[in-house]
Structure formats: C-alpha cells, structure tokens
Amino acid sequence: MKAEACSIFLVLLLICALSCFPISSSEYPSRDSSSPYVLHYQLIQRKIFVSITWSLYVFYKSQPHAIYGLSDYWRFITPTAVEPIANILMRLSQDEEEFANMVLSVVHQIPYSRSGLKYPVETLLENNGDCGALSILAASLMAAGSLDVALIYYELPNASHMAVGVSLAKTPTRLKANFKPRGYLCNGKRYWVAECTGSGWHVGEERDDLKGAPVKLIPINRFGEAPAKVAASLDDPPMQSSISLNVPPQAIQINGSIFTFTVLGRIAPAVIADVVLYMSRDASSWALLGKARTNISGIYNLSCRLSAPGIYYIVAGWSGCNGLSGSDSPTLIILTGPRPLIQFQGPLFNYTFLRWGLSEWELQAARGMDTYILLDMMYTGIMIDAEFMILRGEQPPLDYETLENLQMIRLPEDFDMQVRDQLALILNVHNKSVSLKGLSIHDIKTLPAEVKIHNLTHLIAIGRPYRLTIEEHLPLDDLEGMAIFGLYGPALESTITLDGAVHVILLASIRNSLMVLRAPSFSRTPTPTMQVETHHQENPLSTPPIWPAIIAFSATFLAAWIIKRKRSKKTRYKIKAAHNCYHLARITLRNSCALTCC
C-alpha cells in the first residue's frame, strides 16, 4: 500500500512538473501600445537592434500565405522591408562572402519552429521559423545587399527541406576544414548553398544528410510588396518616437458614392520621412490605404477616399530612421453615413436617379448601416473613453445634363423614414452592452415606452472635437451599479446618469456626414504605455527553467526503482500499473523536452 501511494504521488509530481513547461502560442502579439517591438542580434562584439512597428507586422499577417507552386515563393521575398538590417551588415563586411555569412549568423539566432511560410517581418517579430521561413528571411536580407539569390528545394524521402542559394563573384573560401564548397547551377549561374537552420554554417557548406538528394532551384527574379521598412541601429538601441493622426474640421467632399476627406499628423521628433496609412474594415485584416511624406517640421497630410458606408479603421505608421525607432498612431475609427442620392421631391412625388439595372441594390445600400460597434460591459469598473467629431458633407448640385446614363426611379413614400441616418449611442443597463448604431426615424418612433431617448444633436457642432466617456461604477451596498455618460467639448458639458433602463442617445445625422473617433479605449483600469522588447538570448520559449526537468527526471527514476524493488506475486498488478506510469512518464517527458527545444 505504501509503494502504491508513493507511485501515485510521484506520478502526480511528474504531471505538475511537466505542466510548468511553457508552450508557444500561434497567436500573434496584440497591440498594447503605439511603441514598436525591439529585438537585438549579436555579431561578435557588436549588437544590431531591430525595431518593428505593429502596423507593418499586421499588414504582412493579413497577406495571403498560400502557395500553389514553386513559382509563388517570390511573393515572400521582401528585401525592401529588411533593407536597414542589410545596410548595417554591409558596412561591417569586407566582401560579398563575408556579408552573406553575417546574414546567416543573424538568421541562426532565431529558434527553429514548425511555422509554415512567413514573411521576413513575421519571422523577425515572432522570433521563430522553420527552414522555409528562415530561408525566406535570409534570401530577403541577401537580396537587400544586392546579391543574386535563389531558393534550394530538397526533395527528401519523408520530408522536404529548403535552403538559400547565393551567387557570388568568387568561390567561397571561408569554410570549415572538412567541407568543400557546394553549389548548384541554374541559368548559367552557380548558387552556393547557404543553410539557414541550426548554427555555425557558412556559405558553401551543405549538410551531410542532404548530399545527393534531388534538388530544385527556384530563381528569384522579382520581389514581394513592402509598404514600409523595419528600423535598425548598431550597438545602441533606437530612441522612441511618436506619430499622430487626426482629421481636421472640414467639409467632406462627396462625389457620387465616394467620400473624400483629409487626415494629417506629425512625427516627433520632427524628421522628413515617409508615412504609411493602413486601413481595415474589421480591425484584423489590414491593407495599404496610402503614403505621405512629412515636411521639415515633421507634418504630413493625405487625402483619403472611402467608397462604401460602414466602419473603417485607419492607422498611420512610420518606419524610423537616424537612430529613431518607428511608431504607430492611435487608431482612427471612421463611420460613414448612408450613400447620398441624387434626388428631388415635390408635393406629389419623390424621385431619385440611379444607374440602369441597379435600382434595388442601390436603394438598399442607401438605407445605411445598422450596427457600427458593439461592446459588452460584463465587468464592474469598465470605462469607455474616446474623442469624436462630426464632419458634414456637401451634396453636389444636381446637374440635369449629366443624367444621360441614369434611370429615374420612384422612391417608396416612406423611404426617408427608413434611411438609418441618425447616429445613436445605445446603452443597455440590463444586459450591460454599449452599441453605436444607425437608426431611422421609423426606428426611433417605434421604440418601446421604457426606452429613454436623449437628443443631443442640437448641442453638437459640426467640425468640433468632443470627448465621450462611459463609466460603470462599482456596486455600493448591493445596489446595481450605474453607468455615467459624459459628453465634453467646446462650451458643452453634459452628464447623464443611467438608471436601470435602455438609453438611446442621438448624436448626429449622418446621411451625408462622417463621424470620426480617435484613440477609443475600452478598459477596466488605465493601461500604461509600454515598450515590448524581445531578446533572443533571453527568450522564455527557447530557454525553459531547469527545475521542472530535474523534478521530472527524479520522479521517473524513482518510479523505476520502486518497480524493481517490488517483485512479489502479491503486488504484480501494482507493478504493472507502475510500469504503465513509468512508460507514460518517459513518453510525456520526451515529448515535453522536444516541445521546449523546437
């Protein structure tokens, strides 16, 4: 009985120990602040610091990652994005071969992990990659240094492998004593092998297990898109910078279905540099919106065009230069109203002009969007804070001479009642939710009697910034917590206490307008701005603590010792159970060690 209890205790101890091993996550980092991610790489006595903005990272995370043949690999080779790193390596090297070996030295510091294909920026920030991801990073760095590169695809019996092929002016000579330079011919050029996994490999050295394997060379004749670059500095970490993004008070230009407005901002400290604006419809998949360049004071502006009603997320980022790290602006949320219609009315008619064959679709689109934002406030102490501004658009004058290709459609008599052009903030104290919606006049008139309506449209001036705050206080004396809605701006301070009901707060009419939210926050407690640093030598995923392994090994061998000591017929079933525990512990331990070492 004592042996059985001891075995059970040891197995439980082993499980507890193994549960302490960290497991890497496939999710990419969230945006906690506008500060960049900073990494560093060791080169003998020198350090290279690399700064990567969140906006550039999520742009590549949003790009397609699927390939349909070997000819698709070029899309992942993005030398422009990593050019600042290559420039430092070229300054430190004396010739092409030394530069290529320095590239390998940097890439070898990134831990191996089965990751699938990734863009170089992803591999750098996530600090892991398999042979494909690491080879793409190395090829991008070498191409940024003006070297001709190819990808070497090894077809092995049970798997495949990838390395880089680099064309040099001379045969590589900096090899270890037991290696002869190995290269493959393609289009009349010899590409020398550059192994990107493991460590200590030089250009021209090929692994023994790859010698004689069938090989396909993938020449790289063009490169993938790079909207911006990483920032890099030698020996000293880059200084922080900031960038702002705002919409100045102005009328929105409306041309048919296109909303046009201007954004502006500033980089501090002031520097002449490129600014990249990214846009998303869902805050997860990001695309390039446009580029601008700052003046000597660090100020930039850009005209933006939105072609459909709905919600848009916009972020401005810059890469960094001259010892400054890059940075991202707070997110702007742009809400566009319903699509404007060329329409005229009279005592007995209500008409609009539309393109031929699209009447039903256009009429439906013109009614506007329903829900823009929906948030749950299921915890106490929640606070929502944002600045916003209403920008009024101008309807272009009706020119009857330009209506040749348009079709006159009679509108339903209640069409204006159905257009969701009243921007409303809805706070439901019962289910603790906050939503920003477009309501029609019909929606407002048919609200239940218990819903309280607060019309603030006459208090909000066009083109002026306001601050909106919603805070739920902690319950006191077992009473239901109450929410406070605050609206603050020029000559305006309005506070509404929300008491156990549904409140509809009308902010503006958005039929031909935009609402702009700047830097909205949704939190329980204020979150300080922090710079996230990832040090390769101190990565917790690559260097797990040693004490769980010591406990696991001790528990395993103690279980084996108990098995050997208890060999009587009476305890045979206990021995069998201990054997099972012993083998299970060995397998679990082996898998856990393999997991932490990948």
BELTANOR-V370423 format. One record per backbone hydrogen bond with DSSP energy under -1.0 kcal/mol. NH is the residue of the N-H (numbers start at 0). CO is the residue of the C=O. E is the energy in kcal/mol with one decimal. If there is no record, write none. Layout:
nh;co;e
NH;CO;E
NH;CO;E
This chain:
nh;co;e
4;0;-2.4
5;1;-2.3
6;2;-2.6
7;3;-2.4
8;4;-2.4
9;5;-2.3
10;6;-2.4
11;7;-2.4
12;8;-2.3
13;9;-2.4
14;10;-2.5
15;11;-2.4
16;12;-2.1
17;13;-2.7
18;14;-1.9
19;16;-1.2
20;17;-1.5
36;51;-2.9
37;531;-1.8
38;49;-2.9
40;47;-2.1
42;45;-3.3
45;42;-3.1
47;40;-2.5
48;232;-3.0
49;38;-3.1
50;230;-3.1
51;36;-2.7
56;52;-1.8
57;53;-2.6
58;54;-1.5
59;55;-1.7
60;56;-2.1
61;57;-1.3
71;68;-2.0
72;69;-1.2
74;71;-1.2
75;72;-1.8
85;81;-1.7
86;82;-2.5
87;83;-1.4
88;84;-2.0
89;85;-2.4
90;86;-1.7
91;87;-1.5
98;94;-2.0
99;95;-2.5
100;96;-2.2
101;97;-2.1
102;98;-2.1
103;99;-1.9
104;100;-2.1
105;101;-1.9
106;102;-2.5
107;103;-2.6
108;105;-1.2
109;106;-1.8
112;128;-1.5
122;118;-2.1
123;119;-2.5
124;120;-2.3
125;121;-2.8
126;122;-1.2
128;110;-1.2
133;129;-2.9
134;130;-1.9
135;131;-2.1
136;132;-1.9
137;133;-2.5
138;134;-2.8
139;135;-2.0
140;136;-2.3
141;137;-2.6
142;138;-2.5
143;139;-2.0
145;142;-1.8
146;141;-2.1
149;164;-2.6
150;217;-2.2
151;162;-3.0
152;215;-3.0
153;160;-3.1
154;213;-2.7
155;158;-1.5
160;153;-1.8
162;151;-2.1
163;193;-2.2
164;149;-3.3
165;191;-2.1
166;147;-2.7
174;172;-1.5
178;175;-1.8
181;203;-2.1
183;190;-2.3
185;188;-2.6
188;185;-1.6
190;183;-3.1
191;165;-2.6
192;181;-2.5
193;163;-2.4
203;192;-3.9
204;201;-2.1
209;206;-1.3
212;209;-1.9
215;152;-2.3
217;150;-2.9
219;148;-1.4
223;76;-2.9
229;80;-2.6
230;50;-2.7
232;48;-2.1
234;46;-4.0
235;233;-1.9
238;322;-2.9
241;267;-2.3
243;265;-1.9
245;263;-2.7
251;391;-1.2
252;259;-2.1
254;257;-2.1
257;254;-1.7
258;305;-3.3
259;252;-2.4
260;303;-2.2
262;301;-2.7
263;245;-2.5
264;299;-1.9
266;297;-2.4
267;241;-2.6
274;291;-3.3
275;316;-2.9
276;289;-3.0
277;314;-2.9
278;286;-2.8
279;312;-2.2
286;278;-2.5
288;276;-3.1
289;276;-1.5
291;274;-2.6
293;272;-2.5
294;298;-1.9
297;294;-2.2
299;264;-2.3
301;262;-2.5
303;260;-3.7
305;258;-2.9
311;333;-2.3
312;279;-3.1
313;331;-2.8
314;277;-2.1
316;275;-2.6
317;326;-2.0
323;320;-1.7
324;238;-3.5
326;317;-1.3
327;33;-1.6
328;315;-2.9
331;313;-3.0
332;516;-2.8
333;311;-3.2
334;514;-3.0
335;309;-2.7
336;512;-1.7
343;350;-1.4
345;348;-2.4
350;343;-2.1
351;408;-1.9
352;341;-2.2
353;406;-2.9
357;354;-1.5
361;357;-2.9
362;358;-2.5
363;359;-2.0
364;360;-2.4
365;361;-2.3
366;363;-1.1
367;364;-1.6
371;435;-3.1
372;435;-1.3
374;433;-3.2
376;431;-3.5
382;522;-2.7
383;469;-3.3
384;520;-2.1
385;467;-2.2
386;517;-1.6
387;465;-3.0
388;515;-1.5
390;513;-2.9
392;511;-2.6
393;251;-1.6
401;398;-1.7
402;399;-1.2
405;402;-1.2
406;353;-5.0
408;351;-3.0
410;349;-2.4
414;411;-1.9
417;413;-1.1
417;414;-1.1
419;366;-3.2
420;418;-2.0
421;438;-2.4
422;507;-3.0
423;436;-3.1
424;504;-2.9
425;434;-3.0
426;502;-2.5
427;432;-2.5
428;500;-1.8
432;427;-1.5
433;374;-2.8
434;425;-2.3
435;372;-2.4
436;423;-2.7
437;369;-2.9
438;421;-2.9
441;416;-2.2
443;439;-2.0
444;440;-2.3
445;441;-1.4
446;443;-1.2
450;447;-1.4
451;501;-2.6
453;503;-3.1
455;505;-2.3
458;455;-1.5
462;389;-3.3
463;460;-1.1
465;387;-2.9
466;487;-3.3
467;385;-3.4
468;485;-2.3
469;383;-2.9
470;483;-2.0
471;381;-2.7
472;481;-2.3
478;475;-1.8
483;470;-2.7
484;495;-2.5
485;468;-3.1
486;493;-2.6
487;466;-2.5
488;491;-2.2
491;488;-1.9
493;486;-2.7
495;484;-2.6
497;482;-2.4
502;426;-2.7
503;451;-3.0
504;424;-2.9
505;453;-2.3
506;422;-2.9
507;422;-1.0
509;420;-3.2
513;390;-2.5
514;334;-2.3
515;388;-2.6
516;332;-2.9
517;386;-2.9
518;330;-1.7
520;384;-2.9
522;382;-2.2
533;37;-2.8
537;534;-1.1
542;538;-1.4
549;545;-1.9
550;546;-2.3
551;547;-2.4
552;548;-2.6
553;549;-2.4
554;550;-2.7
555;551;-2.2
556;552;-2.3
557;553;-2.1
558;554;-2.0
559;555;-1.7
560;556;-2.1
561;557;-2.2
562;558;-1.8
563;559;-1.8
564;560;-1.8
565;561;-1.8
571;568;-1.4
574;570;-2.2
575;571;-2.5
576;572;-1.9
577;573;-2.5
578;574;-3.1
579;575;-2.3
580;576;-2.3
581;577;-2.8
582;578;-2.7
583;579;-2.6
584;580;-2.6
585;581;-2.2
586;582;-2.5
587;583;-2.8
588;584;-2.8
589;585;-2.6
590;586;-2.6
591;587;-2.6
592;588;-2.6
593;589;-2.3
594;590;-2.4
595;591;-2.3
596;592;-1.3
